[in-house]
Each structure stands twice: as C-alpha cells, then as structure tokens.
C-alpha cells in the first residue's frame, strides 16, 4: 500500500473520530431533555474508532492518533520514517473535522465558543476542576493502557478480526473514566483541532495533551514489547485440551 493511500486513510479516520466524538459532545451531550451525557459521548468516541478501524484499518493500520503512532513505533510495529507523515495527516483530519463541526454548531442561535467546544483542559477548564497534576497522570496512564490494548489485540497470536471491538471498547472506557478530569484527550490531534478554534486558554494548555499522551504511548509500547517477548517464544495456550495419554499418566 502506498504511503499516500495510508495518509488518506489516517486523515479520514481521524476526521471521523473528531467529528463523531467531539460532535456528540458539542451537539448532543446536553441537548434539552434528550442529551446523551458523558456516557453517550464516551460511546461515540469508541464507536468512531471501532467503525473506522474496520473501514480503513487494513489500509493504514488505523492509528487516527499521534500517540498511537508513536506507541506502535515503541512497540516495534511501525517505522520511524513514517511517524511525521502520519502525524501530519492525523492533525489535518482533526482540524478539518473541527472546522466542519464549527460550521454546523455555529448555525444555532446563541452558540458560543465560551462553552469550550469540547476542548481539553485542566484547572478551571477541567469539567470537574481537576488540577494540572491530575491531568498529566490520567492522560499518561490511560494512553499507556490504550496502547497495551491495541498491541495486545492486534498480536499475531490473537484471533484475527476482533481487534477493533477491543480497541473501541477500550476508548469508551477511557472516556468514561476521564471526561470529568480533562474532557479526555489521549489523542493530541483531537485536542489540537478543537483548541485552534477556541484559542486562548485551550491553546495555552494544549502542551499537556501532546506531552502526556505521547509519553503514555511510548510507555505502553515499550511495556507490551517487554511482555510479548521474542517472536520465537511459543504462544501460551491456557485453553488447550490436554493430551489424553499424558493426562492418564
């Protein structure tokens, strides 16, 4: 597969993630009487990854996130030379998604970016008022866990075809945990697109939502690489049926 096709898939996948996930937060989370709330937003983010991983994951690997790209490199599953091109496509997709979302949302009377536009933040800009340290810790830990799920579910020793389900559910879980803390990033591209439209405080705090997810991605990649061992090690078979003769002995 050519690099241009891979980058196109990353652009589309990241667009879908940001438009679907942040769109649910901006347009549907607090809709009068029928709002989807935190749980609905969490599910929306998980569904975006699940659906696009099936749709274009076979083309680009389905990263849709700079932290995932860097984590896959740390896990020995991605070439360093393609990191920057992937990041560029992902950030571009996120920015275009934020622009389309802004076009839709601003059509409603009374719309204001003062509501945050689904940007990530800490301190007074955290939904629950959590400080910088809490934001750094939770974004790092959850991104680390996310990479372990991604690498584990896509391991050659795992039944094929189910990885997008595990990855989508993992992202849903991540949002259920951390929306109150940072509005959940674990994805620098997702954070960048929204912050560019909000400006001010969102841009000044954006460094956290690059630094912590990238650190978490690298930690997750190296952690799974250490757990996985070498390719020549036999895969564990906890559900294997024991040999009848050996069992009798």
Secondary structure, DSSP 8 states (H G I E B T S, - for coil): --HHHHHHHHHHHHHHHHHHHHHIIIIITT-TTT--HHHHHHHHHHHHHHHHHHHHHHHH-S--SHHHHHHHHHTT-S-GGGHHHHHHHHHHHHHHHHHHHHHHHTTSTT--GGG-TT----GGGSTT---HHHHHHHHHHHHHHHHHHHHHHT-TTS-TT-HHHHHHHHHHHHHHHHHHHHS--S-HHHHHHHHHHH-HHHHHTTTHHHHHHHHHHHHHHHHHHHHH--TTS----TT----HHHHH-
